[in-house]
Amino acid sequence: MPGFRVPAAAAALFTATLFAAAQAPPQPAAAKAPAHEHGHPTPTNLKVLPKEMTGDQVHDLMHEWEAQLGVTCKTCHAVNPKDIGPNGRPRFNYADDSREEKASARIMYKMLEDINANYVAKIENSGLPVTCGTCHQGHLNPEPYSPEEHKRAAQATAAGAKAPDPK
């Protein structure tokens, strides 16, 4: 896909995984455990993330997004009440696309990739790429920007006081 870039964290993790695999001595077939026992299963319905990502890479990326958005897995992923885990709770059905939030996350990811590839990358010394946290800062819905609140917070900080909580 033209202009598509793998997120820096995912690319680094993928490269590190490949390097580690290349350095590891080969193991006998009997010693290898199935991927789902020690890691996360291979994703089956990646629609915007690179299809080559492993289950562990997707899992790590989802936890980055979780922190940047202040959400949990259940925000986007539905549970399967017929698939009970060892803890007695239903497991997530990660391939299920029924949640509206999952569709929104895919749109936001494509937007983020477009911003980084077609705008930020074209600015010399632009610094860090845009991430979910750039706008969301730990909230599912980004806080609206208020010039007056920003000005009050800046004045309070300059005066040595704690900036007021915008909530």
Secondary structure, 3 states (H helix, E strand, C coil): CCCCCCCHHHHHHHHHHHHHHHHCCCCCHHHCCCHHHHCCCCCCCCCCCCCCCCHHHHHHHHHHHHHHHCCCHHHCCEEEEEEECCCCCEEEECCCCCCHHHHHHHHHHHHHHHHHHHCHHHCCCCCCCCCHHHHHCCCCCCCCCCHHHHHHHHHHHHCCCCCCCCC
